[in-house]
Amino acid sequence: MKSIRMFVFAGVVGIGLMLAGSDLFSAQDRYALKAPNGLSFEDIRGYETWQVIAPSYRTDKKEVRYILGNTTLVDAYKKGASNKGIAFPDGAVLVKIAYSEMKNPVFPAALEPDVLQRIEFMVKDSKKFSATGGWGYARFVYNPASNTYTPYGKDAAFADECYQCHTLVKDRDYVFTKYPVR
């Protein structure tokens, strides 16, 4: 009976370790990392369970991306933000998870995510980030060999690079991703 209990306990622990993912074995506390402008993973804690807004594919980088949003962002999309010139409210957060592409081995016409490349996100705070259209930007580059992240940029000016690209969609409150019909 003891051996059965031990087997069940080991199985439960094993499943828990699998569900916890490889972050458990990383010495890095990614929630302590900060981008040069002060944004951190702490600002997006729990993003892994946020609603998918839309997938995206960057042909120039050959990346498959998932765009996620917190409840504030999703609710604003549903009310017409971005598509009708309506601005997102403060507190809206958009997360982009970028992977290298991989052809599905069984169905090569399909592309799938392969290796994580980076986590990027935008936080709407019109007072704090007034110089960049009300959005704060952060990018954390992933290193699969060490299972660690590195904040992108040498100083807070890195956000200007993000902002300059996002000015292409200024009329959509600086957000590229549309909310597709479901």
Buried (B, 14 or more C-beta within 10 A) or exposed (E): EEEEEEEEEEEEEEEEEEEEEEEEEEEBEBEEBBBBBEBBBEBBEEBEEBEEBBEBEEEEEEBBBBBBBBEBBBBBBEEEBBEEEBBBBBEBBBBBBBBBBBEEEEEEEEBEBBEBBBBBBBBBBEEBBEEBBBBBBBBBBBEEEEBBBEBBBEEBEBBEEBBEEBEEBEEBBBBBBBBEEE
